[in-house]
Amino acid sequence: MRNLIPLVKALYADESGQDLVEYALIAVLVALVAISGLTSLGSTIASKYNSITSTVGAQ
């Protein structure tokens, strides 16, 4: 038990690998924003194509 307390304190103070986790979180956030933006843009483009198709098909 005496060896466990210093080990826990050392692990708590160790900050190696923290940058990697932060970069991974930023990458996930960027990916989520890109996916949501492209999904919204894709539905907008699809509705425009459907409008053009119906206009051209009516003539």
C-alpha positions as CSV (number, residue, x, y, z in Angstrom):
1,M,0.0,0.0,0.0
2,R,2.9,2.3,0.7
3,N,4.2,1.8,-2.9
4,L,0.8,2.5,-4.4
5,I,0.4,6.1,-3.1
6,P,3.6,7.4,-4.7
7,L,2.8,5.6,-7.9
8,V,-0.6,7.3,-8.1
9,K,0.9,10.7,-7.4
10,A,3.5,10.1,-10.1
11,L,0.9,9.1,-12.6
12,Y,-1.2,12.1,-11.8
13,A,1.7,14.5,-12.3
14,D,2.8,12.8,-15.6
15,E,1.6,14.9,-18.6
16,S,3.2,12.9,-21.4
17,G,0.8,12.0,-24.1
18,Q,-1.5,14.9,-23.2
19,D,-0.7,16.8,-26.5
20,L,-1.6,13.7,-28.5
21,V,-5.0,13.5,-26.9
22,E,-5.6,17.2,-27.5
23,Y,-4.7,16.9,-31.2
24,A,-7.0,13.8,-31.5
25,L,-9.9,15.7,-30.0
26,I,-9.4,18.7,-32.3
27,A,-9.2,16.3,-35.3
28,V,-12.5,14.6,-34.3
29,L,-14.1,18.1,-33.9
30,V,-13.0,19.1,-37.3
31,A,-14.2,15.9,-38.8
32,L,-17.6,16.3,-37.2
33,V,-18.0,19.8,-38.5
34,A,-17.0,18.8,-42.0
35,I,-19.4,15.8,-42.0
36,S,-22.3,17.9,-40.8
37,G,-21.5,20.7,-43.2
38,L,-21.2,18.4,-46.2
39,T,-24.4,16.6,-45.3
40,S,-26.3,19.9,-45.2
41,L,-24.6,21.0,-48.4
42,G,-25.4,17.7,-50.1
43,S,-29.1,17.9,-49.4
44,T,-29.2,21.5,-50.6
45,I,-27.5,20.6,-53.9
46,A,-29.9,17.6,-54.3
47,S,-32.9,19.9,-53.9
48,K,-31.5,22.3,-56.5
49,Y,-30.9,19.5,-59.0
50,N,-34.4,18.2,-58.4
51,S,-35.8,21.7,-59.1
52,I,-33.8,22.0,-62.3
53,T,-34.8,18.5,-63.4
54,S,-38.5,19.2,-62.9
55,T,-38.2,22.6,-64.7
56,V,-36.4,21.1,-67.7
57,G,-38.8,18.1,-67.8
58,A,-41.8,20.3,-67.8
59,Q,-40.7,22.1,-71.0
